[in-house]
Amino acid sequence: MEMRFSVFRYNPETDEAPRMQDYELRELRPDMMLLDALKLIRAQDETLAFRSSCGEGVCGSDGMNVNGRNMLACITPLAQLKSPVTIRPLSGLPVVRDLVVDLGNFWRQYREVQPWLVRHDPLPEVELRQSPEDRERLDGLYECILCACCSSACPSYWWNPNRFLGPAALLQASRFIEDSRDQATAERLDRLDDAYKLFRCHTIMNCADVCPKGLNPSRAIGQIRQRMLKQFI
C-alpha cells in the first residue's frame, strides 16, 4: 500500500513562513495507524517534529489536524484516510515547530477550573463514599484525556482564547460540579459566572464531533448553565 502525505512544516528559528512538504511512503500495511506513518516519515526526515507518547489513545499527546479534522494520530487507521493525507497542527494554538503546538494557555485554563475535589469538612479516615447513582453522573465527564482536539476545533476558542475557557476546561469544571463528594459547587459556579468564561459557547458542537473519546463537552456546558440558573433563581 502506497500513500502520499502533505505535512505542515515550520521552524520559527529558521523559516520565514510555514510551508507544506510532501512525502511518499510505500509498503504500508492497512492495519497501520497514522502515527506509524509519521514515524516512518521522520525516519526519512529527522527534522520533522511531532508529539507522541503512549500510542494507545490514552495520553492525548498526538492530537493534530488530519484532512481538515482534529484527531489522534495513534488511533487513526491509515485505511480510513484519503490520500494524499494533509497533516497540520491543531488550529488556534501557537505553533512551536511543525506539528507541535504551545499548550501553555490550554493548561492555564485547565488549572483555572480547579480540577480537584474541594472539601470544607475534615477528611474522614475512610474513603468518601458515593452512591452508584451519583457515580453515574460522572460518566461522560471523567474520561477526558486533555488532548485539546475539542478546544482547537471551537471557533469561540479561536476568537477568545484568553477569556473563553474552552470545551476541555469546562468539561473538567462540570466533572467536579457534578461530583457529590465536592463541597465547592457554589464557588465553582460563581467563578464561571462571566460573559466570556462560560457563555461564549454557542453550541456549534464541533467539540463533540472531534472528541476521540466520544464525549460531549457542549452538553456538559449546558449542564453547568442549568446549575447556575438554579443557584441564582
Residue, then its C-alpha position, 0 to 999 in steps of 0.5 A: m500500500e502506497m500513500r502520499f502525505s502533505v505535512f505542515r512544516y515550520n521552524p520559527e528559528t529558521d523559516e520565514a513562513p510555514r510551508m507544506q512538504d510532501y512525502e511518499l511512503r510505500e509498503l504500508r500495511p492497512d492495519m497501520m495507524l497514522l502515527d506509524a506513518l509519521k514515524l516512518i516519515r521522520a525516519q526519512d526526515e529527522t527534522l520533522a517534529f511531532r508529539s507522541s507518547c503512549g500510542e494507545g489513545v490514552c495520553g492525548s499527546d498526538g492530537m493534530n489536524v488530519n484532512g481538515r479534522n482534529m484527531l489522534a494520530c495513534i488511533t487513526p487507521l491509515a485505511q480510513l484516510k484519503s490520500p494524499v493525507t494533509i497533516r497540520p497542527l491543531s488550529g488556534l494554538p501557537v505553533v512551536r515547530d511543525l506539528v507541535v503546538d504551545l499548550g501553555n494557555f490550554w493548561r492555564q485554563y485547565r488549572e483555572v477550573q480547579p480540577w480537584l475535589v474541594r472539601h470544607d469538612p475534615l477528611p474522614e479516615v475512610e474513603l468518601r463514599q458515593s452512591p452508584e447513582d451519583r457515580e453515574r453522573l460522572d460518566g461522560l465527564y471523567e474520561c477526558i484525556l486533555c488532548a485539546c482536539c475539542s478546544s482547537a476545533c471551537p471557533s469561540y476558542w479561536w476568537n477568545p482564547n484568553r477569556f473563553l475557557g474552552p470545551a476541555a476546561l469546562l468539561q473538567a469544571s462540570r466533572f467536579i460540579e457534578d461530583s457529590r463528594d465536592q463541597a465547592t459547587a457554589e464557588r465553582l459556579d460563581r467563578l464561571d459566572d462571566a460573559y466570556k468564561l462560560f457563555r461564549c459557547h454557542t453550541i456549534m458542537n464541533c467539540a463533540d464531533v472531534c472528541p476521540k473519546g466520544l464525549n460531549p463537552s457542549r452538553a456538559i456546558g449546558q449542564i453547568r448553565q442549568r446549575m447556575l440558573k438554579q443557584f441564582i433563581 
